[in-house]
Amino acid sequence: MGLMAVLYHNLGTEVSSVNKAFRLLRLGTRGSALARWQTEHVVGLLASAWPDLACEVIVVHTQGDRVLDAPLPSLGGKGAFTAELEAALRRGEIDLAVHSLKDLPVQLAPDLALAAIPARGEVGDVLVSRAGYTLETLPWTATVGTSSCRRAAQLRYYRADLRILDVRGNVDTRLRKALAEDGPYDALVLAHAGLARLGLAGFITQVLPLDVMLPAPGQGALGVQARAEPALLARLVRLDHPPTRQAVTAERAFLVGLGGGCAVPIAAHAVAEGDRLHVRGRVTALDGHRQIDVRLTGPANEAEALGRQLAVEALARGAADILRSSTP
């Protein structure tokens, strides 16, 4: 049955040594339902590209999954979800690591490569409310849950009265908290892609407009990371979706140009249309008192330069002051 006969292991159990001809690839994944869905999606793409290939899926438990009672920046930011996977790559225990691209730090180690970025899913954020509220109909001083400073800042900019309460956990855990009758949240903000991928889109109360809630750089996209070995990287070229890579390259370059990470409220969204790339960036003060929006269109094959140019524009308009005041 080839690739679709996927074997699951926990890291630390005995795993097969990689076949040097790459007839077998071992994919590392976090243990959550969403992470497994994403990895199995990549398995399916590999099956279509290489029908004779076999895959083994290995679960790697990350610090971000183990420690749920601390803010993400205190755990080292987005690296809390990726460091163990990257270490497993380097030790040769896995050949590929599948990430939510928004969780992958923008500065990659030289011995590892972002080998493939498949076609993107839903890019934005949504509101989930057990009472059916939208962002506009939430009661005065309602409590909205999110662990993202980007989302919190934009919520405060749009509605300064809202109380923002931290919430951690996997998508299904946060959804249960959102729907709990005795819970403290009137609504939660979640990524559209995660709910859609898990078949939970029916719980969405409102898809938030991008004018209100611009996503994190890379949101909705997957990143397939591998050791920088030519033979291995050649296997993954067929999985890459150039328009998505161009878009997220510009978004992540905007983040790099501003010197930001997950602990600062930076948002970006880019769309490739033919040979043109439309890039939008946003920096919002944590208290919501100020927001800077910038836009730029240019050649799609200059995605990184466009993202950095947009960051220069944001800095010229005062983004550095916002970011200084927003750094923990």
N, C-alpha and C positions, 0 to 999 in steps of 0.2 A: 504493500500500500504506500510505500515511500514516505514522503514528508509528513502526510497527514496522520500517520501513526506516531503521535507525539508522546514521549515519555517524560514524566515529571519526577524530579528529585529535589530534595533539600540539599543546599550546599553543605558539605561535610560528609555526605554519604559517598560511596564509591561511584565515580563517573567514568565513562569511557574516555580513552585518550583520543584526541582529535585525529581523524584520518587526514593525512597530509595532502591528499587529492581533494579534500573538502567534499567527500560524499556524505559526510556527517557534519552538521553544525550544531553547536550547543549554545542555546540562547539563555542568557540570564535575565531574570525578571524579579521585581518585587512581588510580594505575596498577595497583594490586594486583588479583589475581583477585577478592578479596572486595569491594573497592570497586567494581569493574566490575559484579559481580553486583548489588550494592545499587542502583547507578545504573540498570541495565537493569530492575530490579524497579520502580523509580519510573517509568521509561519505560512499562512495562506498565500501571501504574495510570493514567498520563496517557492512554494509548491507550483505556482503558475509559471514562474520563471525557469525553474529547474526541477522538472517532474521526477527525476531519479534521485533527488537529494533527500536525505533523512535528517530529522531534527530531534534534538533532546532539549527539553525545557528545564532549567534549573532555578529553583527559587532561592533568592538571596534576601536575607532579612536586613534592612537598613536601619540606621539610627533613627531616621525620621519616622519610620513605622513603629519602632519600639517605644520611643519616648513621646507620649501624646499630651503630657501635662506641662510642657514648656513651649514658649514662643519659638517659632522656626529660626529667627535670627540668632537666638542664643545657642542653637545647635550647630551653628556654622552655615546657616542659610540653606540654599538649594543643594549644596553638597551633602547635606544630611540624607538625601534620597539617592545619591549617586556614588558616593565614595566607595562603599563596599562593592558595588557592581564594577567600578573601575579597577579596584584591587583584584577582583576575581579575573578580570580580563588579563591583567598583567601577569598573574600567576599561571595563566593558561588553563584555568578551571572552566572558563566559558570562552566562546569565540566571538559572540555578539552580546551586547547589552541593549535592551529596548527601553527607552525613556520617554516620558512626556517631555517634549522638547523644552517647554517653559521651565522645567525643573533642572535642566542641564546647564551648569555654569557656562558663561560665554567664553571664558578662557580655558581652552582644552590643552591637555598635556601633549607634547610633541610626539610621544610614542603611541598616542591614540588618535583615531580619526572619526569624524562624523560621516560615516560611510554612506548612509542613505537617509533621505527624508522623503517618506511616501506622501501621496496626496493628502492634503489637510482635511480634517473634519470640521465640525461646527467651531467657529472661532470665538464667539462671544460668551457673555455671562448671562445667567438667568436668575430670576427670583423664585423661590419656593416658599409658599405660605400656607399653613394648614387652614387658615380662614379665607384664603383666596385673594388676599390683598395684592395689589400692584404697588409699585414704588410711589405712585401718585396717591393711592387711597390708603396707604398705611396710616394708622392713627398718629396724632401728634406725639412726639417723643417715643415712638415705637422702638422696639429692640430688634436690631438686625445682626445676625451672626456672620462673621467672616474672620479668617485668620490672615487675610491679605491686606497689607497696608495700602496697596494700590486701590483695592476695592473700597476700603474704609475711607480713604481720602476723597475718592470721587463721590461716594455716598454723601459725605459731609458737605461737599461742594454743592451738590444738587439739593440736599435737604439737611440744613444745619441742625435741625431739631432732633434728628435720629440718634438713638443710643447704639453704639457699636460694641458688640460683645464678641470676644474671641471664641473661636470654635475650631477644634482640631479633629482629625480622624479621617478615615477613608470615606469615599463618596457615600456608600450605603450607611455608614455610621452617622455622617452629618445629615443625611436625609431623614433618618429616624429621629434625630434631635429636632429637626425642623418640623416634623409632623407630630411630635409628642404633645398630647393635650396639656400635660403639666410642665412642659418645658419653658425655659425663659425667653425663647425667641418668637417674635411675631413673624419673622421671615429669615431666610438664609440666602446668601448669594453664592451660587455655584457655577462651575464651568459648564456650558451647554454640552460640550463634546463628551464629558464624562457621563452625564445622565443619558445622552443619546446612545452611547456605546453599550451601556448596561441595560438598555431597554426600559429606562425609567423616565423618558421624556414626558409621559403622561402626568407626572407630578409637577411639571413646570407651570407656574402661575403666570409668569411674564418673561418674555425674551427681552432683555434690556437693550435699548438702542445704543449703537456705538457712540452717538453724540453724548450720551449720558455715561456710559461705562465702556471705555476703551480697554481692550484686553491686554494681558501681559505679552511681551515679546515671545513669539513662538507658540502661543496658546492654540490648542486644537491640532497641533502637528506632533508627529512622532519622530524621534531621533534614534537611528540604529548606529550604535557606537561599536567600533572594532579596533583591534590592534592595527597599527599602520604597516600591514604586510600586503604587498602588491597582489599576491594570489588570492588572498581573502577579500580584499577590496574589490577585485574584479568580479567576484560573485555577486556583489551587492549593487552594481551599477544599474541593473535592470529594475531595482526597486525605487530608484530615485525619481522624483517628480520635479522637473526643473522649475515650473512656475512657483511651486511651494518653496523650493530651496531659495529662489530669488527673493521671495517675500520675507521669509524668516531671516535670511541673511541681512536684509536691510533693517529689520526690527531689532535684531541682536546687535547690529552695528550701532544703532541709535543708543541702545543701552550701554555699550562699551564707550561710546563717545561722551556719555554723561557720567561715566565712572560709577554706574549704579549696579545694584544687585537686588535680591529679593527684599532687602530691608528698607528700600526707598520706593516712593510711589511713582514709578515710571511705567507708562503704557505705550504701546505702539501697535500699528496694524498696517500691513502693506498688501496690495493686490497687483498681480501681474496681468496686464492685458496686452497680448501680443508682445511687441518689443518694448513696451512702456511699463514702468512700475510706478504705482501711486503709493506714496508712503505718508503715514500720518503718525505724529508723536504727541505725547501729552505728559506733562509733569504737574502734579497736584500737591499742594501743601497738605501735610497730615491733618491739620485742623480744618481743612477745606476752605480757608479764607481766600486762596488764590489758585488759579489754574492757567497753565500756558499750553496752548494748542498750536502745533506747527504742521504744515503740509508741504509736500514736494513731489514733483513728477519728473522722471528722467529715464534714461536708457535702462532696461531691465538687466542688461549684462554688466551694469555698474552698481549693483545692489549695495555692496558694502560701502562704496563711496557715497551713495545717496543717503544711507543711514547716518554716516558720520557727518555729512553736510547738514542734515536735519538737526543733529545734536548741536552743531555749532550755532545754528539759528536759534534753537531753544536757549542755549547759554547766553546768546546776545540779548535775549528778551528777559533774562533774569532767572533762568532755571537754577543756576548755581546757588543763589540765595535760598531758594526753596529747598534744594537738596541738602544744603548745610543745616538748615533748621529741622530737617526731617531725619537726619542721621541719629540713630540711638546713641 
